[in-house]
Each structure stands twice: as structure tokens, then as C-alpha cells.
Amino acid sequence: MSVLVWDQLAAGNWLSRRRQSATTAVEALLGCARAQNVTARSGILFGESPLTSADGLLSMLKSAARRTFSVGLRERAGWSPTLTCPQGPPSGSEGAALGVVMSSVNSMLHLGLNLHGAGGHSAAWRWPGTNPSAFFDIEHYVRAAKVAERGLLDAVFLADTPAINFDITHQPPLNGLEPTLVLAVIARETQRIGLIATASTTYNEPYNLARRFQSLDVISRGRVAWNAVTTSSPATVANFGGREVGRADRYRRAEDFVETVRALWLSWSDEMIIADQAAGVYADQSQFRLLDPDTNSFGIPGH
């Protein structure tokens, strides 16, 4: 199971380097698409922009590369869409303008779908034919995930804010249902696409969260990743009794939290289950990798 820890303030120079690298990769793919005269078979509505060509899609991706980065999921999911351009990007002035200096490209771009309700735009719910209540319609999430899987995307992603932290007079919430429950349903309706859910380390407990994600990982047969975040929005703080946690304490807790969750995931060794029906032996109890409650920050053994 993969864990993504996103610290928007501390990412700094690392993210800047990833942005530059991602932008260069998308520029190379854009040149590849132009060289091969790739066009989309039909228009695709992605966010607010209808895309009718490879140039349109890759232009959007180039913009996204400036502010996002991707996470690799478990290789056993067997999901690796690749765009190959054996002839390389265009040469001459166009290639130079794109900043592409390589003679051939065989690159992999990981694509995912952010599962908002009616859409990321505040007025998306007003678009003709859109379900204004999509944010709490499980069929909407399942349909979107199936389309993403058919389109060979790597993963679907669910953000989570356990509070309504903006005025909903003129727009619905982006997400309403608990992410791991939504992804459990999607897991039963899909075969390969990765499933990424957001969960906070600030107002959860390691054992409960580890159990939820491990269960989802088993249900989906290894397609799950956890987007680990900290929480500071006033609306969310209020929903958890008003116990505000300072930034330094939030990130200290987050580091210990992620380490504890990973240890809990590893507490059952591969050799533990014997399941010998004839001998009546189910497991080797000595293979339990229990945590030391005296040394971990949360004082739990992890039975």
C-alpha cells in the first residue's frame, strides 16, 4: 500500500524540481502527439474545458504539471499506460521552442481523476444534464471511476474535508460521502484502477485508520493508496470539539502517525497464516509483529 504525505508549505524546492521535470515530460509528449498527428476520437469534458484533440489534452496536462505531482501505486495492479514516440518530437524550431533536446521519447505519464461531485468549478452543478446532488450520489462516483478505468487512467482520487468550510448558498459541497466507503464500492465495480483516499492524521487515530485502509486494500486486491494530510481549517476543528493543534504539533503528530500506521500494516507477517485444517492449526502466533506501546507515540500494541 502506498502512502502520499503532502505538506504544501514544506515541499518547497523539491516540488519545484518535480514541477520542472513534469513540465519537461509533458512538453516532450506534446511534441510526440504533434509528430504523430494524434487526435481524440471524441470530445472529453475535463474540469471546465472540452478537449477535442491530443494538443488540447496535453496542454491541460502541461498546465497541471506546474501545480501537481503523481504517486505510483502498487505495481501488482498491472496498470501502466504508455505513450511511445519512437520517431521523437519535432525537430528544428518547434522542438527547440518546446525545450525538447532528446532524439527519442519513450515516456510514461501517470494520469488520475479527482472525483469531485458535479465538478471542480463552483458552477459545474448548473451545467445542463448535470446532477446537482452528485456529491452524495454513489452511482455518480462509480460511473466516473468506470469511465476513468476504460480510459486507462491510473487512479481515482478523493479529497476529504469533514466539514462544510465555505458558503453553499450558490454551490454544493465538492464531496459529501466518506472516501474509504466510496472507494470500497468502487473497488467492487472496477478491476484495475488505483484508489486514493484522503485521511487526516490530526483528527483520526492510527489503529482505526490503519484498519480502514488495510480492509480497503484487501477488498480491492492491492489497489489502494492513502493521501495523508494534516487538518487546520476552523470548520473541521469545530467539528472535533474545537481542539486546535498548532502547526508544529500537527506535523510532529503526522510523522509519528504515518510511521505507526505503516508498522501496524506490517504486524502480520507473510508466514503467520498456516490454515492447516487437518492439524487444526490456523496461525503461528509467534509471527505477530506487535508494536511496543512503551516506545510508540500512541501507546498501542497493534493486536
Secondary structure, 3 states (H helix, E strand, C coil): CEEEECCCCCCHHHHHHHHHHHHHHHHHHHHHHHHHCCCCCCCEEECCEEECCHHHHHHHHHHHHCCCCCCCCCHHHCCCCCEEECCCCCCHHHHHHHCCCCCCEEECCCCEEECCCCCCCCCHHHCCCCCCCHHHCHHHHHHHHHHHHHCCCCEEEECCCCCCCCCCCCCCCCCCCCHHHHHHHHHHHCCCCEEEEEEECCCCCHHHHHHHHHHHHHHCCCCEEEEEECCCCHHHHHHCCCCCCCHHHHHHHHHHHHHHHHHHHCCECCCCEEEECCCCEEECHHHECCCCCCCCCCCCCCC
